[in-house]
């Protein structure tokens, strides 16, 4: 099997942005804004806040473009900015993870087996509604793990919590999501 070199198709646009080209910035915004808005909305749970985060993230990205080294795709770099700003938005809203109980429910200790097929087979519109109803702490961990593809170690680092807390929050979020889904007729 041949190895293929990765080529970031946005590299020419990024270079033009570094030179202050407003049209290149508009094109980058056009290419990425919808996906980045959706990522922010899944984390913040609020349309207006997601819009604000999106604007702040793009302004920050264009201001800090000199720090983008091209080690990953531009989209990955931008997504990290959006996720960090979304989490900061929640922190400003006093994000509190649901406290751990005295007893562990056991599910948090189970080995990580990837996305749950029971959840991923549901209708997207109903799942979206149910996810929005989750408490902030649950929604953030569930979103970062299940929808954004971060592992629990990465989530722990992003949220400044322990890996076991991330796993516990995910487990509890999953249970709450299943409960909400049943209430919505899934």
C-alpha positions as YAML, in Angstrom:
chain: A
units: angstrom
residues:
- id: 1
  name: UNK
  ca: [0.00, 0.00, 0.00]
- id: 2
  name: UNK
  ca: [1.33, 3.41, -0.95]
- id: 3
  name: UNK
  ca: [1.59, 6.24, 1.53]
- id: 4
  name: UNK
  ca: [-0.04, 9.48, 0.50]
- id: 5
  name: UNK
  ca: [1.08, 12.90, 1.64]
- id: 6
  name: UNK
  ca: [-1.61, 15.03, 3.24]
- id: 7
  name: UNK
  ca: [-2.26, 18.30, 1.45]
- id: 8
  name: UNK
  ca: [-4.36, 20.94, 3.16]
- id: 9
  name: UNK
  ca: [-6.47, 22.46, 0.39]
- id: 10
  name: UNK
  ca: [-6.98, 25.61, 2.47]
- id: 11
  name: UNK
  ca: [-3.23, 26.34, 2.68]
- id: 12
  name: UNK
  ca: [-3.29, 28.94, -0.13]
- id: 13
  name: UNK
  ca: [-6.25, 30.68, 1.52]
- id: 14
  name: UNK
  ca: [-4.53, 30.65, 4.89]
- id: 15
  name: UNK
  ca: [-1.45, 32.24, 3.37]
- id: 16
  name: UNK
  ca: [-3.58, 34.96, 1.77]
- id: 17
  name: UNK
  ca: [-5.26, 35.53, 5.16]
- id: 18
  name: UNK
  ca: [-1.84, 35.94, 6.77]
- id: 19
  name: UNK
  ca: [-1.24, 38.76, 4.29]
- id: 20
  name: UNK
  ca: [-4.49, 40.45, 5.38]
- id: 21
  name: UNK
  ca: [-6.60, 39.48, 2.34]
- id: 22
  name: UNK
  ca: [-10.23, 40.11, 3.39]
- id: 23
  name: UNK
  ca: [-11.63, 38.02, 0.53]
- id: 24
  name: UNK
  ca: [-9.62, 35.02, 1.70]
- id: 25
  name: UNK
  ca: [-10.94, 35.56, 5.22]
- id: 26
  name: UNK
  ca: [-14.49, 35.66, 3.87]
- id: 27
  name: UNK
  ca: [-13.88, 32.42, 1.95]
- id: 28
  name: UNK
  ca: [-12.47, 30.69, 5.04]
- id: 29
  name: UNK
  ca: [-15.50, 31.88, 7.01]
- id: 30
  name: UNK
  ca: [-17.85, 30.61, 4.30]
- id: 31
  name: UNK
  ca: [-16.17, 27.19, 4.25]
- id: 32
  name: UNK
  ca: [-16.07, 26.62, 7.99]
- id: 33
  name: UNK
  ca: [-18.75, 28.72, 9.69]
- id: 34
  name: UNK
  ca: [-21.62, 26.24, 9.55]
- id: 35
  name: UNK
  ca: [-19.65, 23.31, 10.98]
- id: 36
  name: UNK
  ca: [-18.03, 25.50, 13.64]
- id: 37
  name: UNK
  ca: [-21.38, 27.01, 14.62]
- id: 38
  name: UNK
  ca: [-22.85, 23.52, 15.00]
- id: 39
  name: UNK
  ca: [-19.92, 22.41, 17.18]
- id: 40
  name: UNK
  ca: [-20.38, 25.46, 19.39]
- id: 41
  name: UNK
  ca: [-24.15, 25.02, 19.58]
- id: 42
  name: UNK
  ca: [-23.75, 21.41, 20.69]
- id: 43
  name: UNK
  ca: [-21.53, 22.56, 23.55]
- id: 44
  name: UNK
  ca: [-23.21, 25.80, 24.63]
- id: 45
  name: UNK
  ca: [-26.76, 24.65, 24.01]
- id: 46
  name: UNK
  ca: [-27.74, 28.22, 23.18]
- id: 47
  name: UNK
  ca: [-28.16, 29.64, 19.68]
- id: 48
  name: UNK
  ca: [-27.19, 33.23, 20.53]
- id: 49
  name: UNK
  ca: [-24.15, 32.16, 22.53]
- id: 50
  name: UNK
  ca: [-23.05, 29.85, 19.71]
- id: 51
  name: UNK
  ca: [-23.27, 32.77, 17.28]
- id: 52
  name: UNK
  ca: [-21.17, 34.92, 19.61]
- id: 53
  name: UNK
  ca: [-18.63, 32.13, 20.07]
- id: 54
  name: UNK
  ca: [-18.41, 31.67, 16.31]
- id: 55
  name: UNK
  ca: [-17.63, 35.34, 15.72]
- id: 56
  name: UNK
  ca: [-15.10, 35.46, 18.56]
- id: 57
  name: UNK
  ca: [-13.43, 32.27, 17.32]
- id: 58
  name: UNK
  ca: [-12.98, 33.57, 13.79]
- id: 59
  name: UNK
  ca: [-11.68, 36.93, 15.01]
- id: 60
  name: UNK
  ca: [-9.26, 35.13, 17.30]
- id: 61
  name: UNK
  ca: [-8.19, 32.72, 14.55]
- id: 62
  name: UNK
  ca: [-7.45, 35.53, 12.11]
- id: 63
  name: UNK
  ca: [-5.59, 37.50, 14.81]
- id: 64
  name: UNK
  ca: [-3.54, 34.46, 15.86]
- id: 65
  name: UNK
  ca: [-2.98, 33.00, 12.40]
- id: 66
  name: UNK
  ca: [0.77, 33.39, 12.89]
- id: 67
  name: UNK
  ca: [0.57, 30.61, 15.52]
- id: 68
  name: UNK
  ca: [-0.96, 28.13, 13.06]
- id: 69
  name: UNK
  ca: [1.98, 25.95, 12.06]
- id: 70
  name: UNK
  ca: [0.20, 23.59, 9.66]
- id: 71
  name: UNK
  ca: [0.84, 20.51, 11.83]
- id: 72
  name: UNK
  ca: [-2.84, 19.64, 11.47]
- id: 73
  name: UNK
  ca: [-5.53, 20.80, 9.08]
- id: 74
  name: UNK
  ca: [-6.70, 24.37, 9.40]
- id: 75
  name: UNK
  ca: [-10.18, 23.06, 10.20]
- id: 76
  name: UNK
  ca: [-8.87, 21.04, 13.16]
- id: 77
  name: UNK
  ca: [-6.97, 24.05, 14.46]
- id: 78
  name: UNK
  ca: [-10.04, 26.27, 14.10]
- id: 79
  name: UNK
  ca: [-12.29, 23.67, 15.72]
- id: 80
  name: UNK
  ca: [-10.04, 23.58, 18.78]
- id: 81
  name: UNK
  ca: [-10.43, 27.37, 19.09]
- id: 82
  name: UNK
  ca: [-14.23, 27.07, 18.78]
- id: 83
  name: UNK
  ca: [-14.41, 24.30, 21.39]
- id: 84
  name: UNK
  ca: [-12.21, 26.22, 23.83]
- id: 85
  name: UNK
  ca: [-14.25, 29.39, 23.39]
- id: 86
  name: UNK
  ca: [-17.50, 27.42, 23.78]
- id: 87
  name: UNK
  ca: [-16.26, 25.90, 27.02]
- id: 88
  name: UNK
  ca: [-15.12, 29.31, 28.25]
- id: 89
  name: UNK
  ca: [-18.60, 30.60, 27.46]
- id: 90
  name: UNK
  ca: [-20.06, 27.88, 29.68]
- id: 91
  name: UNK
  ca: [-17.53, 28.61, 32.41]
- id: 92
  name: UNK
  ca: [-18.60, 32.22, 32.33]
- id: 93
  name: UNK
  ca: [-22.12, 30.93, 32.80]
- id: 94
  name: UNK
  ca: [-20.80, 29.01, 35.80]
- id: 95
  name: UNK
  ca: [-20.58, 25.54, 34.31]
- id: 96
  name: UNK
  ca: [-20.80, 22.99, 37.05]
- id: 97
  name: UNK
  ca: [-20.37, 19.34, 36.39]
- id: 98
  name: UNK
  ca: [-22.95, 17.24, 38.14]
- id: 99
  name: UNK
  ca: [-21.22, 16.17, 41.37]
- id: 100
  name: UNK
  ca: [-20.08, 12.61, 41.78]
- id: 101
  name: UNK
  ca: [-22.17, 10.66, 44.22]
- id: 102
  name: UNK
  ca: [-20.73, 8.70, 47.09]
- id: 103
  name: UNK
  ca: [-21.20, 5.50, 45.08]
- id: 104
  name: UNK
  ca: [-20.07, 4.89, 41.54]
- id: 105
  name: UNK
  ca: [-22.66, 3.41, 39.28]
- id: 106
  name: UNK
  ca: [-20.14, 1.00, 37.75]
- id: 107
  name: UNK
  ca: [-20.74, 2.12, 34.19]
- id: 108
  name: UNK
  ca: [-17.99, 4.73, 34.46]
- id: 109
  name: UNK
  ca: [-15.52, 1.97, 35.21]
- id: 110
  name: UNK
  ca: [-16.51, -0.13, 32.20]
- id: 111
  name: UNK
  ca: [-13.97, -0.23, 29.37]
- id: 112
  name: UNK
  ca: [-14.50, 2.36, 26.68]
- id: 113
  name: UNK
  ca: [-16.18, 0.70, 23.72]
- id: 114
  name: UNK
  ca: [-16.74, 3.68, 21.45]
- id: 115
  name: UNK
  ca: [-20.02, 5.32, 20.41]
- id: 116
  name: UNK
  ca: [-23.16, 3.63, 21.63]
- id: 117
  name: UNK
  ca: [-25.11, 2.09, 18.71]
- id: 118
  name: UNK
  ca: [-28.36, 2.53, 20.65]
- id: 119
  name: UNK
  ca: [-27.81, 6.29, 20.67]
- id: 120
  name: UNK
  ca: [-26.32, 6.69, 17.20]
- id: 121
  name: UNK
  ca: [-29.27, 4.99, 15.47]
- id: 122
  name: UNK
  ca: [-31.87, 7.50, 16.73]
- id: 123
  name: UNK
  ca: [-33.44, 10.25, 14.66]
- id: 124
  name: UNK
  ca: [-31.10, 13.22, 14.63]
- id: 125
  name: UNK
  ca: [-33.75, 15.87, 15.37]
- id: 126
  name: UNK
  ca: [-34.97, 14.07, 18.49]
- id: 127
  name: UNK
  ca: [-31.43, 13.39, 19.68]
- id: 128
  name: UNK
  ca: [-30.55, 17.07, 19.18]
- id: 129
  name: UNK
  ca: [-33.53, 18.09, 21.34]
- id: 130
  name: UNK
  ca: [-32.65, 15.57, 24.04]
- id: 131
  name: UNK
  ca: [-28.99, 16.64, 24.10]
- id: 132
  name: UNK
  ca: [-30.06, 20.27, 24.53]
- id: 133
  name: UNK
  ca: [-32.10, 19.25, 27.59]
- id: 134
  name: UNK
  ca: [-29.08, 17.73, 29.35]
- id: 135
  name: UNK
  ca: [-27.42, 19.69, 32.17]
- id: 136
  name: UNK
  ca: [-24.43, 21.66, 30.90]
- id: 137
  name: UNK
  ca: [-21.78, 19.37, 32.39]
- id: 138
  name: UNK
  ca: [-23.36, 16.27, 30.93]
- id: 139
  name: UNK
  ca: [-23.92, 17.90, 27.55]
- id: 140
  name: UNK
  ca: [-20.33, 19.13, 27.25]
- id: 141
  name: UNK
  ca: [-18.72, 15.78, 28.05]
- id: 142
  name: UNK
  ca: [-21.20, 13.85, 25.88]
- id: 143
  name: UNK
  ca: [-20.68, 16.26, 22.99]
- id: 144
  name: UNK
  ca: [-16.90, 16.25, 23.20]
- id: 145
  name: UNK
  ca: [-16.76, 12.46, 23.45]
- id: 146
  name: UNK
  ca: [-19.57, 11.21, 21.26]
- id: 147
  name: UNK
  ca: [-19.91, 13.96, 18.66]
- id: 148
  name: UNK
  ca: [-16.51, 15.64, 18.50]
- id: 149
  name: UNK
  ca: [-14.45, 12.47, 18.92]
- id: 150
  name: UNK
  ca: [-12.27, 13.42, 21.88]
- id: 151
  name: UNK
  ca: [-11.20, 10.67, 24.28]
- id: 152
  name: UNK
  ca: [-11.64, 10.98, 28.04]
- id: 153
  name: UNK
  ca: [-8.01, 11.97, 28.63]
- id: 154
  name: UNK
  ca: [-8.38, 14.86, 26.16]
- id: 155
  name: UNK
  ca: [-11.71, 15.90, 27.69]
- id: 156
  name: UNK
  ca: [-10.14, 15.85, 31.15]
- id: 157
  name: UNK
  ca: [-7.40, 18.17, 29.91]
- id: 158
  name: UNK
  ca: [-9.83, 20.54, 28.18]
- id: 159
  name: UNK
  ca: [-12.21, 20.79, 31.14]
- id: 160
  name: UNK
  ca: [-9.52, 20.60, 33.83]
- id: 161
  name: UNK
  ca: [-11.14, 17.55, 35.46]
- id: 162
  name: UNK
  ca: [-9.93, 14.01, 36.09]
- id: 163
  name: UNK
  ca: [-10.28, 11.33, 33.45]
- id: 164
  name: UNK
  ca: [-12.53, 9.31, 35.79]
- id: 165
  name: UNK
  ca: [-14.80, 12.35, 36.21]
- id: 166
  name: UNK
  ca: [-15.06, 12.61, 32.42]
- id: 167
  name: UNK
  ca: [-15.98, 8.94, 32.19]
- id: 168
  name: UNK
  ca: [-18.51, 9.27, 34.99]
- id: 169
  name: UNK
  ca: [-20.06, 12.37, 33.43]
- id: 170
  name: UNK
  ca: [-20.31, 10.58, 30.09]
- id: 171
  name: UNK
  ca: [-21.92, 7.54, 31.70]
- id: 172
  name: UNK
  ca: [-24.44, 9.68, 33.56]
- id: 173
  name: UNK
  ca: [-25.11, 11.79, 30.47]
- id: 174
  name: UNK
  ca: [-25.75, 8.65, 28.45]
- id: 175
  name: UNK
  ca: [-28.25, 7.38, 31.06]
- id: 176
  name: UNK
  ca: [-29.99, 10.76, 31.19]
- id: 177
  name: UNK
  ca: [-30.06, 10.92, 27.39]
- id: 178
  name: UNK
  ca: [-31.65, 7.47, 27.22]
- id: 179
  name: UNK
  ca: [-34.22, 8.57, 29.80]
- id: 180
  name: UNK
  ca: [-35.02, 11.75, 27.84]
- id: 181
  name: UNK
  ca: [-35.25, 9.78, 24.60]
- id: 182
  name: UNK
  ca: [-37.80, 7.42, 26.13]
- id: 183
  name: UNK
  ca: [-39.80, 10.45, 27.28]
- id: 184
  name: UNK
  ca: [-39.73, 11.73, 23.69]
- id: 185
  name: UNK
  ca: [-40.96, 8.41, 22.36]
- id: 186
  name: UNK
  ca: [-37.74, 6.83, 21.11]
...
